[in-house]
Amino acid sequence: MRVLVAYSSKYGSTRGIADRIADRLRDAGHEVDIEHCDDVEYPEGFDAFVIGSAAYVGKWRKEARKFVRRNHELLAKRPVWLFSSGPLGTERVDKDGNDMLVEARPKEFEEFADLIHPRGDMVFYGALHKDELRGPDRMVSWMPDNGLLPDGDFRDWDAIDDWANAVAAELAEQPA
Ligand SMILES: Cc1cc2nc3c(=O)[nH]c(=O)nc-3n(C[C@H](O)[C@H](O)[C@H](O)COP(=O)(O)O)c2cc1C
């Protein structure tokens, strides 16, 4: 299977998750390209897609949203998996007892379920390094620390590997 991992990442941590997913798919014998969503020139050349973005203020980044909407007719005909990266910290539930990964689902997942019928979607913990933030994002480092955006790398590589391996196994069952 020729698979495209298409991503949008502002500070690089989602790119790291995309790389890791691509590695697992390659380990399973798939042919994998990894490209930024804005750089994909010929999506028709791929049999399957994994599309991921960081979440900012509840939404996927613009390049990823545009990629899905622009290519929705093609994506609806091919196997697609979506992932989002965002929640920070080591807690599994928020202060109200809600699952952090469910709460962090970007708005677009519901729309894209109807539009392209992805085989699966997943939210992964992300990373934030406040000293690297640019422009208006820097306000985060000036705000009082309310625990919502803690500094650090919280990416859960085991969860990412498990999900990517499951995607690889499903792809292996697709007719060539
Ligand atoms: C200004 C700002 C807003 C954010 N908003 C959200 C959000 O709404 N939901 C979420 O899960 N994570 C949010 N995050 C955390 C980022 O999604 C997380 O740091 C992510 O891993 C960044 O990915 P990147 O390095 O690929 O850009 C926010 C981070 C910043 C700096």
Ligand as a Chemical Component Dictionary entry (heavy atoms), coordinates in Angstrom:
data_LIG
# 
_chem_comp.id                   LIG 
_chem_comp.type                 NON-POLYMER 
_chem_comp.pdbx_formal_charge   0 
_chem_comp.three_letter_code    LIG 
# 
loop_
_chem_comp_atom.comp_id 
_chem_comp_atom.atom_id 
_chem_comp_atom.alt_atom_id 
_chem_comp_atom.type_symbol 
_chem_comp_atom.charge 
_chem_comp_atom.model_Cartn_x 
_chem_comp_atom.model_Cartn_y 
_chem_comp_atom.model_Cartn_z 
_chem_comp_atom.pdbx_ordinal 
LIG C1  C1  C 0 -2.093 29.199 22.120 1  
LIG C2  C2  C 0 -2.258 27.719 22.254 2  
LIG C3  C3  C 0 -3.536 27.160 22.182 3  
LIG C4  C4  C 0 -3.711 25.772 22.312 4  
LIG N1  N1  N 0 -4.982 25.261 22.238 5  
LIG C5  C5  C 0 -5.168 23.920 22.388 6  
LIG C6  C6  C 0 -6.481 23.359 22.312 7  
LIG O1  O1  O 0 -7.482 24.024 22.114 8  
LIG N2  N2  N 0 -6.608 22.018 22.485 9  
LIG C7  C7  C 0 -5.532 21.207 22.713 10 
LIG O2  O2  O 0 -5.707 20.002 22.876 11 
LIG N3  N3  N 0 -4.262 21.721 22.749 12 
LIG C8  C8  C 0 -4.059 23.050 22.594 13 
LIG N4  N4  N 0 -2.789 23.572 22.630 14 
LIG C9  C9  C 0 -1.645 22.670 22.792 15 
LIG C10 C10 C 0 -1.030 22.293 21.436 16 
LIG O3  O3  O 0 -1.975 21.665 20.607 17 
LIG C11 C11 C 0 0.150  21.348 21.694 18 
LIG O4  O4  O 0 1.168  22.095 22.282 19 
LIG C12 C12 C 0 0.610  20.651 20.423 20 
LIG O5  O5  O 0 1.372  19.508 20.749 21 
LIG C13 C13 C 0 1.424  21.581 19.534 22 
LIG O6  O6  O 0 1.768  20.921 18.341 23 
LIG P1  P1  P 0 2.877  21.498 17.324 24 
LIG O7  O7  O 0 4.191  21.533 18.050 25 
LIG O8  O8  O 0 2.854  20.493 16.221 26 
LIG O9  O9  O 0 2.406  22.846 16.876 27 
LIG C14 C14 C 0 -2.595 24.940 22.516 28 
LIG C15 C15 C 0 -1.297 25.507 22.569 29 
LIG C16 C16 C 0 -1.133 26.878 22.454 30 
LIG C17 C17 C 0 0.246  27.447 22.522 31 
# 
loop_
_chem_comp_bond.comp_id 
_chem_comp_bond.atom_id_1 
_chem_comp_bond.atom_id_2 
_chem_comp_bond.value_order 
_chem_comp_bond.pdbx_ordinal 
LIG C1  C2  SING 1  
LIG C2  C3  SING 2  
LIG C2  C16 DOUB 3  
LIG C3  C4  DOUB 4  
LIG C4  N1  SING 5  
LIG C4  C14 SING 6  
LIG N1  C5  DOUB 7  
LIG C5  C6  SING 8  
LIG C5  C8  SING 9  
LIG C6  O1  DOUB 10 
LIG C6  N2  SING 11 
LIG N2  C7  SING 12 
LIG C7  O2  DOUB 13 
LIG C7  N3  SING 14 
LIG N3  C8  DOUB 15 
LIG C8  N4  SING 16 
LIG N4  C9  SING 17 
LIG N4  C14 SING 18 
LIG C9  C10 SING 19 
LIG C10 O3  SING 20 
LIG C10 C11 SING 21 
LIG C11 O4  SING 22 
LIG C11 C12 SING 23 
LIG C12 O5  SING 24 
LIG C12 C13 SING 25 
LIG C13 O6  SING 26 
LIG O6  P1  SING 27 
LIG P1  O7  DOUB 28 
LIG P1  O8  SING 29 
LIG P1  O9  SING 30 
LIG C14 C15 DOUB 31 
LIG C15 C16 SING 32 
LIG C16 C17 SING 33 
# 
